[in-house]
């Protein structure tokens, strides 16, 4: 199979361009975060600051970007009850606009890579990492279209930029045909499921981190005072993490099942306790525990910790298991 070097070069340029645009979006999200109006009184409770209609929409999980519209309030929109300053809102709009632009350029880089090698553009760690980042950004933009949580943007875009930079430098691989072990239609189904679920779980992990910061500040106002005051409300972050995880969990389950089917086709067994299989199952169990804990009264904070541990297991599986541990999935490493 011949590789189109011209398209591969354009793909690399688009990847670099998307990375630069994302970095600018991250900086603008940071500027928005810094410019966000802090609470008037550090000791003032959140309930005292939020007008009654807004508070009701948050607490009953039926808020709206426009709290005066009852019909939209019933749709379950997440409401951030603490508006930022005018400059913060401008920074936020600019950051979102750049994120949309970056996502378009990013998608073009993957499309060009696929056309250059005439296959799906997730055949090695470089392409896989790039695909996960695009999935995370698309999920973030979908959330932003319905929910006013822009101030979480710095927590979402930071890991995206780090992963994108790592994939484009340490994990970069020249455009090439698929390795023989990956030449199966299952790479389209199984790996695509892994990409989508990991992208959604990145968003859930960022929301849980924000929730834990807000919770630590509520328990001790001296902890993370400046940081927590600029984050969305605890209920908003908790609901966002739960919604993202409950959407990703079936996809991750599907990914594990299709991986087992592919393993039987390729290696003659459905399950062999390969390191990647094992850690993927561990992550599945952790997320199942999160969903159970989240549904248990009084366990919201503990559930958030479980969610963060679950995403740490996903990152461990993505990097350490793929690149360090020897196993049947070692061909998915660099190159």
N, C-alpha and C positions, 0 to 999 in steps of 0.2 A: 504494500500500500504506500503510495507516494504522499509525502507531506507537502502541503502548499506553504512554502517558506514565507511568502508575502503576507498571506492571511495570518500566519503565526506571529509575524512581526507586528502587524496591526493589532492583534490580540494583546500582545505584551504591552504595546503603547496604551491601549485602552485600559488595561489593568492598572498601569502606573497612573494614568489620568484619573481613574476612579479613586485610587488611593489618595491622591492629592485632594480631590474634591471632598472625600469623606473627612480628611484631616481638617479642612476648612470648616466643614459642618460641625465637627467636634469642637473646634475652637469657638464657633458661634454659639453652640449649645452651652459651652462653658461660660461665655459672656452673658448669655441669658440667665444662667444659674446664678452668677455673681450679682446680676442686676435685679434679681427678683426681690420684691419688697419683703422684708422680714416682719415678723409679728410685732405689733406695737409694744406689747409688754410680754417679756419672756415668761412671766408667770401666768399669763392669761390663758384660759383653757380654749381649746379649739372650738368648743360648743358656743362660747360667748362671742367668738369672732365671726361665726358664720350666720348669716340671716336664716330665719326659721325655714323658709321654703327650700333653701339650698341644703341645710343640715338634714332635713327630712329626706331629700332625694339621695343623699349619700348613705344615710343609715338604713334605708329600706332598699338600697341597691337599685334604685329606679331614677337616678339623676339624669340630667340632660345638660348638654352644652348651653342650652338656653333654658334656665330653670323656670321661665315663665310659660313654657309650652307644656301643658300637661300630657298631651299625646306623646311627645318625644320623651317625657320623663318616664313613661311607662315602658319604654323600650329597653331600659336597663343600661343606659349610658353612664359611664363612669364620670363623675364630676369632680374636678379639682376646685375646692372652695376657696383657695387663696390666690387671687389674681396677682400677676406681677405688674411691674411698672410699665409705662409705655415703651421705654427702651428695651426692657426685657422681652416684651411681646414682639417688637421689631426684630430683635436678635433671633427669637424663636422662629419667626416666619422665614427669615433668611436661612436659618439652619435647615429647616424642613425643605425649602426650595432647593438648596444645595444637595440635600440627601436624595431628593427625587432625581436630580440631575446625575448624581453619582451612581444611583441605581441603574439608570439608563445606560450610562457608559460601561458600568460593570457588567450588565447583561450582554452588551455588545461584545465585550472581551471574551465571555464564555461562548457566545454564539460563533465568533470568529475562530476560537480555538477548536470548536467542534467541526466547523467547516474545513479548517486546515488539516485536521487529521481524520475526517470523515467517520466520526464516532461521537458518542456522548462525551461531553467535556468534564468528566469526573473520573478519569482513569488512574490518577496518581494523587499523592498527598497535596501537591500544589493546586491541582484543579479541584480536589475535594474541599480543601480549605476555602478556596474562592467561592465555591458553590454554597457552602454553609453560610458564609458572610452575606451573600446575596439573599439567601432565604431569610436570614435574621433581619436584614434591612427591609425587605418587602413586608415581613410580618409587622415590623415597627411602623411602617407607613400605613398599613391597614388599620392598626390600632389608633394611630394619630387621626385618621380620617373620621373616626367615631368618638374618640375620647380625648379630653383635654389634659394630656399628661406630658406635654412637651418638656417639662423640667426634669423628666427622667432621661432625657435624650443623652446627656453626658455619660450616664451609666450604661446605656445601650451601645452608643457609638464607640466608646473607649475599647471594649473588648473586640469589637468588629475591626477597628483600625489596627489593634495589636495583632490579631489573627491574620488579617490581610497582609500586614507588613511581614510577619513571620513566614507566611506561605510564599510571598513573592521574593524573599531573600534566601532564608535557610532551606526552604523546601522546594524552591523553584526547579522545574524540570522542563527540558526542551520538548517541543511538540513531537510526538512519536506515536506509532500505532500501539494498540493495547497489548499488554503482555498476554501470552497464550492462556494463562490461567483465568484471565478476566474476560475472555471472548465468549460471552454468553448473554442471552437476552435478559438474564436475571440482573445484570449490572444496571439495566435501565430501571427495573422495578425495585430491587432491594436497596441499592445505593441512593436512589431518589428519595425513598422513604426515610433513610438515615439523614439525608441532607435537610429535608423539610422539618422533621421532628427536632433535630439538633438546633436549627434556627429558631424554632418556637421556644425551645427550652432555654436558649440563651436569653430571650426576652423575659421568660418567667424567672430565671435566676437573678437578673438585674432588678426586677421588681421586688423579689424577696430580700435582696440586700438592702434596698431602700427601705423596705418595711422594717427590717431589723434595726436600721439606724434610727428611724423614727421611734421605734419602741424603746431603744436604749435611752434616747433623749427624754422620752416620757417618764421613764423610771428614775432618771437622774438628769435634770435639766442642764447640768454642767457638761454632760457628755455630748459631743457632736452638736453643740448648740447652734453654731452658724450653719452647719451642713443640714441638719434636720429641719430647721425652720424654712428652708427653701425647697424641700421635697414635697411632692403631693401628699395628701392626707393618708394616714395608715390604712383606712378602709379602701381607698382607691388602689393602693399598691397591693394589698392583700387580694382584692378581687381580680386585679390584672394578672398576678402570679397564678392564681387558681384557674382562671379562664384559659390562660396560655398552656398551662400544664395539662388540664383536662382535654384540651384540643390535641396536644402533642402525644399524649399517652397512647391512644389507639394507633396512631401512626408508628410510634416506636414499637408497639406490640406487633404490628404488621411487619415491620422491618426485621424483627427477630425471627418471626415465623418464616418469612421468605428467605432469610439467610439460612435457616435450617434446611429448607427445601433445596436451595442451591448447593448446600454442602453435600446433601445426599447425591445430587447429580454429579458433582465434581469429585467428591472424595469417598462416596459410597457409604456415608453415615450421616444421620440427621444432626447428631450432636456428639462432639468429641472433647468437650471441655478445653478447647483451644483458648489461650489467654484472652483473645478478643471476644470470643463467645461468652466466656465466663464473666468478664467485666461488663459486657452488654447486659447480661442477665442480672448482675448485681445492681446495675443502674435501674433496670426495670423494677426490681424489688423495692429499691429506695423510693422511686416515684410512686409506686403503688402504696407504700407506707405514707408518703406525703398526702396523697389523696384521702387515705383513711384518716390520718391525723387531722387534716383540714376539715373533715366532716364531723370531728369530735369537738363538742363544746369545750372551750377553755384551752384549746391546743393550737391556736393560731400562731403563736410565737414559736412553739416547738416545731410546728409544721413548716414554718419558713426556714428554720435551720435544716430540716430534712431536705427541703427543696434545694438549698444551696449545696448540701453534700451530694445530692443527686447530680447537679450540674458539674461539680468537681469530678465526679466519677466519669462523666461524659468526656470532659477535657482530658482526664488521665487516659481514657481509652483511645482518644483521638491521637494524642501525641506519644505518651510513654509506651503504650502497648504496640502501636504501629511502628515506632521508630527504634525502640530499645529491645523489647522482648521478642524472642524468636518463636515463631509459630506458623500455622498455615496461612495467616494473613500477612506474613512478612513482605510479600510481593507488593503490598499496598504502601510501602515506604517511599522514600524519596526516589524519584526517577521512574 
